[in-house]
Amino acid sequence: MRIGAARTTFVVGTPDARTRSIWLTQLVLTASVLITAILVMMLQPAVFGQWNFLFGTLAVVVLTMATLAVPWSHLPAPVVLAVPFADALAIGLVSSGTDLRLGYLWVFPVMWVAMHFRASALAAMLSLIALILLVDTAITSGSIAALRVFVVLISLTFIGMTAHLALRRTRSLRRLLSRQAGRLTATLGRRSDQERRTMEILNGIDTGIARISEAGAILAVNDAYSRLYGLDPLDPMLPARSVEYTGLRGMPIPYSERPFSRATRGETFTDASVWLFTAEGEWRALSVTAKRLAARGDEDAGILLLVHDVTALTYAQRERERFTAMASHELKHPLTVMIGNAELALELDDLPPRTRERFESIIAASDRMLTMTESLAATSRRGFGGRDEVEDIDLRRIVLESVASFRATAAAADIAIDVRVDEALPIAADGFRLRQVVDNIVSNAIKYTRRDGDVRVRAAVERDFVVLTIADTGIGIGPEDLPRVLTPYFRAADAKDKAGGTGLGLGISNDIVHAHGGRLTVDSEAGVGTTVTVALPLADAPVRPAQRPEEGSA
């Protein structure tokens, strides 16, 4: 025997449905005949010895073996009829000439023909059985024989017709269900196409859209919403990577007060303003609206969350306010000069009446222009100062959080920050606005401090005030520029060379502090450093807006 020779492998194919049905039906009949034969052999051996009984039993067994060997998948369907008709003849031999009434075995071929073939085949099967019974009746005399033929034929006909009609109904129902399934599949396909087109449209717009169930689960979000909030496209229910704040670089919004949480509680609102710090490190101004969706058909009620990115609009508004403030400031000085010169001219004794009248007209028009300019300046400053909501807060927390947010920037510039805030600092104030003040002062201290410099932050309670002091070892401010540092848009020459900016920061901070009844002072020496001191009333102290200093004072 050669080592490594290929071995022949025989693979038996899986029979088809028709072959399995033929095998199963024939095997059930054969099992019934064999069990009957065994019982007859045990109880009535004389019947088992009759040639027709023995020959009919062997015929069923041989026919079954032939059925298992024939390749039915390659033969036409009418050839299968030969098997039940041959079974009927074999059963006729088994039941002939005995008192055992074994004609019940004809139920198997009758059911087979009734369930798998037409009514004509069933009629032929019943005719064959009737012929067998007539021959048996002719051989076996007796008045009961004719009644037996009638009862057996009626029973088999009833069984065959019932099975045939039931199968027809089953086939009709199957075809109906198949057509309905086809229609449902087509409808589902159309709906899926509509949903896909709808999502393509929603994904093509810049407005973030989220559909939320009444239970608080996210049902669907578009690409704009996922992009803004940094959601996982595969699982939008995972926590968002973007964080919502009350304002630009303000305080984080508590989770229970965020627009999404409010919507999950069933609240509806319009144009709720939040600032979003995205996963990419960008600040985005958002306008959020929540609308209720009514239940329709098989869809439950829910909430539709609409998120509009209004960052560009917000910055445009601020730029307009900046331009208005700048224009009003630039107009104020020449108008003041015109009024002053006109008033000096009116003090001359030899001034002609006609000329005096003209100077008075110039003064009146300039006064109106100056009033309009001051009105524009006041309007533009509403976006910079003031306070919105006053509550009892701890200034210590704001200071520590602000310093913590700038530590990375300071570390990158090798600047050390020393913080000493050892006690609670209770004040009644707008936390968001005061965070702006602290952020602006700390940012300036780091921005204008040289490498390897220091920034010292101190805060304590002094009588009825909370005093915050932020000192740096930066470039400082010269004595000629110090009186003007709180003027909007003013920047010293050294500051322009050191870093960029608009010159609005300290002016805005001064407005916010004064709106809270406090005061802001700046002490500085060129080349040595700058110290900014903020004093705010304690929480239990009366809060009165402080008298605003004249423009140009510290």
C-alpha positions in Angstrom: 0.0 0.0 0.0 1.5 3.3 -1.1 1.9 5.8 1.7 0.2 9.2 0.9 -2.2 7.8 -1.7 -5.4 9.8 -2.0 -8.5 8.3 -0.3 -11.8 8.3 -2.1 -14.4 10.3 -0.2 -18.1 9.8 -0.8 -20.4 12.7 0.0 -24.1 12.1 0.5 -26.1 15.0 -0.7 -29.0 16.4 1.4 -32.3 15.2 -0.1 -34.7 17.9 -1.4 -38.1 18.6 0.2 -40.0 16.3 -2.2 -37.7 13.3 -1.5 -37.9 13.8 2.3 -41.7 13.9 2.0 -41.8 10.6 0.0 -39.4 8.9 2.4 -41.3 10.0 5.5 -44.8 9.0 4.2 -43.5 5.6 3.0 -41.6 4.9 6.2 -44.6 5.7 8.4 -46.8 3.2 6.3 -44.1 0.6 6.5 -43.7 0.9 10.3 -47.5 0.6 10.7 -47.6 -2.5 8.5 -44.7 -4.2 10.3 -46.1 -3.5 13.7 -49.5 -4.9 12.6 -47.7 -8.0 11.2 -45.8 -8.6 14.4 -49.0 -8.3 16.4 -50.8 -10.7 14.0 -48.0 -13.2 14.3 -48.2 -13.1 18.1 -52.0 -13.2 18.4 -53.2 -15.0 15.3 -50.4 -17.0 13.7 -52.8 -18.6 11.3 -53.6 -15.3 9.6 -49.9 -14.5 9.3 -49.4 -17.8 7.4 -51.8 -16.8 4.6 -50.1 -16.2 1.4 -51.8 -12.9 0.6 -51.0 -11.3 4.0 -47.4 -12.4 3.9 -47.0 -11.3 0.3 -48.7 -7.9 0.9 -46.4 -7.3 3.9 -43.3 -8.2 1.9 -44.5 -6.0 -1.0 -44.7 -2.9 1.3 -41.2 -3.6 2.6 -39.7 -4.0 -0.9 -41.5 -1.0 -2.1 -40.1 1.1 0.7 -36.6 -0.1 0.0 -37.1 0.9 -3.6 -38.5 4.2 -2.6 -35.3 5.0 -0.6 -33.1 4.1 -3.5 -34.9 6.0 -6.3 -33.5 9.5 -7.1 -36.8 11.3 -6.9 -35.2 14.7 -7.5 -34.5 13.7 -11.1 -37.9 12.2 -11.9 -41.1 14.1 -12.8 -43.8 14.6 -10.2 -46.4 12.2 -11.8 -44.0 9.2 -11.4 -44.5 9.6 -7.6 -48.1 8.5 -8.0 -46.9 4.9 -8.7 -45.8 4.6 -5.0 -49.2 5.2 -3.3 -51.1 3.2 -5.9 -48.7 0.3 -5.4 -49.2 0.7 -1.6 -52.9 0.5 -2.1 -52.6 -2.8 -3.9 -50.3 -4.2 -1.2 -52.7 -3.1 1.5 -55.5 -4.8 -0.4 -53.6 -8.1 -0.3 -52.9 -7.6 3.5 -56.6 -6.9 4.3 -58.2 -9.5 1.9 -59.7 -12.7 3.3 -59.3 -11.8 7.0 -61.7 -10.6 9.7 -59.1 -8.1 11.1 -60.4 -5.2 9.1 -57.0 -3.9 8.1 -58.5 -1.6 5.5 -57.7 1.4 7.8 -54.1 1.3 6.3 -55.6 2.7 3.1 -55.7 6.0 4.9 -52.0 6.5 4.3 -52.0 6.4 0.4 -55.4 8.3 0.3 -54.0 11.1 2.5 -50.8 11.1 0.4 -52.6 11.5 -2.9 -55.2 14.0 -1.4 -52.5 16.3 0.0 -50.0 16.3 -2.9 -52.0 15.7 -6.1 -55.2 16.8 -7.9 -58.7 15.7 -7.3 -58.6 13.4 -10.3 -55.7 11.4 -8.8 -57.7 11.1 -5.6 -60.7 9.8 -7.5 -58.5 7.3 -9.3 -57.1 6.1 -5.9 -60.7 5.7 -4.4 -61.7 3.9 -7.6 -58.8 1.4 -7.2 -59.7 0.8 -3.5 -63.4 0.3 -4.5 -62.3 -2.2 -7.1 -60.2 -4.1 -4.6 -63.1 -4.2 -2.1 -65.5 -5.4 -4.8 -63.2 -8.2 -5.8 -62.8 -9.1 -2.1 -66.5 -9.0 -1.6 -67.1 -11.2 -4.6 -64.7 -13.8 -3.2 -66.0 -13.5 0.3 -69.8 -14.1 0.4 -72.0 -12.5 3.0 -74.5 -9.6 3.5 -72.0 -7.7 5.7 -69.4 -7.5 2.8 -71.4 -5.0 0.8 -72.0 -2.8 3.8 -68.3 -3.0 4.5 -67.5 -1.7 1.0 -69.9 1.2 1.4 -68.6 2.2 4.9 -64.9 2.0 3.9 -65.4 4.0 0.7 -67.5 6.6 2.4 -64.9 7.0 5.2 -61.9 7.1 2.8 -63.7 9.6 0.6 -64.5 11.9 3.5 -60.9 11.7 4.8 -59.5 12.3 1.3 -61.8 15.2 0.4 -61.2 16.8 3.8 -57.5 16.6 3.4 -57.6 17.8 -0.2 -59.7 20.8 0.6 -57.7 21.6 3.7 -54.5 21.5 1.7 -56.1 23.7 -1.0 -57.0 26.3 1.6 -53.6 26.1 3.1 -52.0 26.7 -0.3 -54.4 29.6 -1.0 -53.6 31.1 2.4 -49.9 30.6 1.7 -50.1 32.4 -1.6 -52.1 35.2 0.1 -49.6 35.5 2.8 -46.8 35.5 0.3 -48.4 38.3 -1.6 -49.0 40.2 1.6 -45.4 39.6 2.6 -44.3 41.0 -0.8 -46.5 44.1 -0.3 -45.2 44.6 3.2 -41.6 44.2 2.0 -42.2 46.7 -0.7 -43.9 49.1 1.8 -41.0 48.7 4.2 -38.5 49.3 1.4 -40.3 52.5 0.4 -40.4 53.7 4.0 -36.8 52.9 4.5 -36.0 54.8 1.3 -38.0 57.7 2.6 -36.3 57.7 6.0 -32.9 57.5 4.3 -33.8 60.4 2.1 -35.1 62.3 5.1 -31.9 61.7 7.0 -29.8 62.8 4.0 -31.8 66.0 3.9 -31.4 66.5 7.7 -27.7 65.7 7.5 -27.3 68.3 4.8 -28.4 71.2 6.9 -26.4 73.1 9.5 -29.0 73.0 12.3 -28.5 70.3 14.8 -31.6 68.1 15.2 -32.3 65.4 17.9 -35.5 63.4 18.4 -36.0 62.3 22.0 -38.5 59.9 23.3 -40.7 60.6 26.3 -38.5 58.2 28.3 -35.4 60.4 27.5 -33.8 58.1 24.9 -32.2 59.5 21.8 -34.2 58.2 18.8 -32.3 60.0 16.0 -29.7 62.7 15.6 -28.3 64.3 12.4 -24.7 64.9 11.6 -24.7 68.6 12.7 -25.9 67.6 16.2 -23.4 64.8 16.5 -20.6 67.1 15.3 -21.4 69.9 17.7 -21.7 67.7 20.8 -19.0 65.2 19.9 -21.3 62.2 20.0 -20.3 58.7 19.0 -22.1 58.0 15.6 -22.5 54.3 16.5 -24.0 55.0 19.9 -25.5 58.5 20.4 -26.5 57.6 24.0 -22.8 57.7 25.1 -21.8 60.9 27.0 -21.1 63.9 24.8 -17.5 65.2 24.6 -18.6 68.8 24.3 -19.5 70.8 27.5 -22.2 73.5 27.8 -21.4 76.7 29.6 -23.5 79.7 30.7 -21.4 82.0 28.7 -18.1 82.3 26.8 -15.5 81.0 29.3 -18.2 81.1 31.9 -19.4 78.5 34.4 -20.4 75.0 33.3 -24.1 74.4 33.2 -25.3 71.7 35.7 -26.3 68.5 34.0 -29.9 68.8 35.2 -30.2 72.3 33.7 -28.8 71.6 30.2 -31.2 71.8 27.3 -31.1 68.1 26.6 -31.9 67.3 30.3 -34.8 69.8 30.3 -36.1 68.3 27.1 -36.1 64.8 28.5 -38.2 66.1 31.4 -40.8 67.2 28.9 -40.0 70.9 29.0 -40.5 73.1 25.9 -38.5 76.3 25.4 -37.5 78.7 22.6 -34.0 80.1 21.9 -32.3 79.1 25.0 -28.7 80.5 24.8 -25.7 78.4 25.8 -22.0 78.4 25.0 -20.5 75.1 23.9 -16.9 74.2 24.3 -16.4 71.5 21.7 -14.1 68.5 21.7 -11.9 70.3 19.1 -11.4 73.1 21.6 -13.7 75.7 20.0 -16.3 77.9 21.6 -19.7 77.9 19.8 -22.7 80.0 20.7 -25.9 78.0 20.4 -29.6 78.8 20.4 -31.6 75.8 21.5 -35.3 75.2 21.0 -37.4 72.2 22.2 -40.7 71.4 20.6 -43.2 68.7 21.5 -44.0 66.1 18.8 -47.5 64.6 19.0 -48.1 60.9 18.7 -49.1 59.7 15.2 -50.1 56.3 14.2 -47.6 53.8 15.6 -45.2 56.5 16.6 -45.1 57.7 20.2 -45.0 61.3 21.3 -41.6 62.9 21.9 -39.5 66.0 21.9 -37.7 67.6 18.9 -34.5 69.5 19.9 -33.3 72.1 17.4 -29.8 73.5 17.9 -28.8 76.6 15.9 -25.1 77.6 15.7 -25.3 81.4 16.1 -21.5 81.9 16.7 -21.0 84.1 13.7 -24.1 86.2 14.5 -23.0 86.6 18.1 -19.5 87.8 17.1 -21.0 90.0 14.5 -23.3 91.6 17.2 -20.3 92.1 19.4 -18.3 93.6 16.5 -21.1 96.0 15.9 -21.2 97.0 19.5 -17.4 97.5 19.4 -17.6 99.6 16.3 -20.4 101.7 17.8 -18.4 102.2 21.0 -15.3 103.1 19.0 -17.3 105.5 16.8 -19.0 107.2 19.7 -15.7 107.5 21.6 -13.9 109.1 18.5 -16.8 111.5 18.0 -17.0 112.6 21.6 -13.6 114.3 21.6 -14.0 116.6 18.5 -17.5 117.5 19.6 -16.2 118.5 23.0 -13.5 120.6 21.4 -16.1 122.3 19.1 -18.4 123.1 22.1 -15.4 124.4 24.2 -14.1 126.7 21.4 -17.6 128.0 20.6 -18.2 128.8 24.3 -14.9 130.6 24.5 -15.8 132.6 21.4 -19.1 133.6 23.0 -17.2 135.1 26.0 -15.8 137.9 23.7 -17.4 141.3 24.3 -17.0 142.6 20.8 -18.7 139.7 19.1 -21.3 140.7 16.5 -24.8 139.6 17.2 -25.0 137.7 14.0 -21.8 135.8 14.8 -23.0 135.2 18.3 -26.2 133.6 17.0 -24.2 131.3 14.7 -21.9 130.2 17.6 -25.0 129.4 19.7 -26.4 127.3 16.9 -23.1 125.4 16.7 -23.2 124.8 20.4 -26.8 123.6 20.3 -26.2 121.2 17.4 -23.0 119.9 19.0 -24.8 119.3 22.3 -27.4 117.3 20.4 -24.7 115.3 18.7 -22.9 114.8 22.0 -26.1 113.5 23.6 -26.6 111.0 20.7 -22.9 109.9 21.0 -23.2 109.3 24.7 -26.5 107.3 24.0 -24.6 105.2 21.5 -21.8 104.6 24.0 -24.2 103.6 26.7 -26.0 101.2 24.3 -22.8 99.6 23.2 -21.6 99.1 26.8 -24.6 97.0 27.7 -23.0 94.1 26.0 -19.8 94.7 28.0 -20.8 95.3 31.6 -23.5 95.1 34.2 -24.9 92.0 35.9 -27.7 89.7 34.9 -28.6 87.4 37.8 -27.5 88.0 41.4 -27.1 85.1 43.7 -25.1 84.2 46.8 -21.8 82.8 45.6 -18.3 82.1 47.0 -15.7 84.2 45.1 -13.0 81.8 46.3 -14.4 79.0 44.0 -14.4 81.4 41.0 -10.8 82.5 41.7 -9.6 78.9 42.1 -11.3 77.7 38.9 -10.1 80.6 36.9 -6.5 80.1 38.0 -6.7 76.4 37.3 -7.9 77.1 33.8 -4.8 79.2 33.1 -2.2 77.0 34.7 -1.4 75.2 31.5 -0.8 78.5 29.7 1.4 79.8 32.5 3.4 76.6 32.6 4.0 76.8 28.9 5.6 80.3 29.4 7.5 79.2 32.5 5.4 81.5 34.7 4.7 80.5 38.3 1.3 81.2 39.8 1.1 81.5 43.6 -2.5 81.4 45.0 -3.4 82.1 48.6 -7.2 82.0 49.2 -7.6 80.5 52.6 -11.1 81.4 53.6 -14.6 81.6 52.1 -15.4 84.8 50.3 -19.2 85.2 50.3 -20.7 87.8 48.0 -24.0 88.5 46.3 -23.2 88.8 42.6 -23.5 87.4 39.1 -21.0 84.5 39.0 -20.7 84.5 35.2 -19.8 88.2 35.1 -17.3 88.0 37.9 -15.7 85.0 36.2 -15.2 87.3 33.3 -13.4 89.8 35.5 -11.1 87.3 37.1 -10.3 85.6 33.8 -9.5 88.9 32.2 -7.2 90.0 35.0 -5.4 86.7 35.4 -5.1 86.4 31.6 -3.5 89.9 31.4 -1.1 89.1 34.2 0.2 86.0 32.4 0.1 87.6 28.9 2.3 90.6 29.9 4.7 88.7 32.3 8.1 87.7 30.9 9.3 84.1 31.0 10.4 82.9 34.4 8.2 85.5 36.0 5.6 85.2 38.8 1.9 85.9 39.2 0.6 86.2 42.8 -3.1 85.9 43.6 -4.4 86.9 47.0 -8.0 87.2 48.3 -9.3 87.9 51.8 -12.1 89.6 53.7 -11.4 93.1 54.9 -14.1 94.7 56.9 -17.3 94.8 54.7 -15.4 93.9 51.5 -13.9 91.0 49.8 -10.6 92.1 48.4 -8.9 90.3 45.5 -5.4 91.2 44.5 -3.6 89.9 41.4 0.1 91.0 41.0 2.6 90.2 38.3 6.2 90.8 37.5 5.5 91.8 34.0 6.4 94.7 31.7 4.3 97.2 33.8 2.7 100.4 32.7 4.3 103.8 32.5 3.0 106.8 34.6 1.9 108.6 31.4 -0.3 105.6 30.4 -1.6 104.5 33.8 -4.5 107.0 34.1 -5.9 105.7 30.7 -5.7 101.9 31.2 -9.5 101.7 32.0 -10.4 103.6 28.9 -12.0 101.3 26.3 -9.6 100.4 23.3 -6.6 102.1 24.9 -3.4 100.0 24.8 0.0 101.2 25.8 2.8 101.0 23.3 4.7 98.3 25.3 1.5 96.2 25.5 1.1 96.3 21.7 4.6 95.1 21.2 4.2 92.3 23.8 0.9 90.7 22.8 -2.3 91.3 20.7 -5.5 92.6 22.1 -8.4 95.1 21.7 -8.0 97.2 24.9 -11.5 96.4 26.0 -10.7 93.9 28.8 -10.0 96.2 31.8 -12.7 98.6 30.8 -15.3 95.9 30.7 -14.1 94.5 34.0 -14.3 97.9 35.5 -17.9 98.3 34.4 -18.8 94.9 35.8 -17.2 95.6 39.2 -18.9 99.0 39.5 -22.2 97.4 38.6 -21.7 95.2 41.7 -21.0 98.1 44.0 -17.3 97.5 44.0 -14.2 99.2 42.8 -11.2 98.2 40.6 -7.8 99.9 40.9 -4.6 99.4 39.0 -1.1 100.2 40.4 1.9 99.6 38.1 5.5 100.5 37.5 7.1 100.2 34.1 9.6 97.2 34.0 8.6 96.0 37.5 5.0 94.8 37.3 1.3 95.5 37.7 -1.1 95.0 40.6 -4.9 95.0 40.1 -7.1 95.1 43.1 -10.8 94.3 43.1 -13.0 95.1 46.2 -16.6 93.8 46.3 -19.1 94.1 49.2 -19.7 91.1 51.4 -22.9 89.1 50.9 -24.6 90.6 54.0 -23.3 94.2 53.2 -25.6 96.6 51.2 -24.8 96.5 47.5 -24.8 100.0 46.0 -23.5 100.8 42.5 -20.2 102.7 43.1 -19.7 106.1 41.6 -18.0 105.7 38.2 -14.7 107.5 38.0 -14.1 110.0 35.3 -12.8 108.7 32.0 -9.0 108.4 32.1 -8.7 107.9 35.9 -7.6 104.7 37.5 
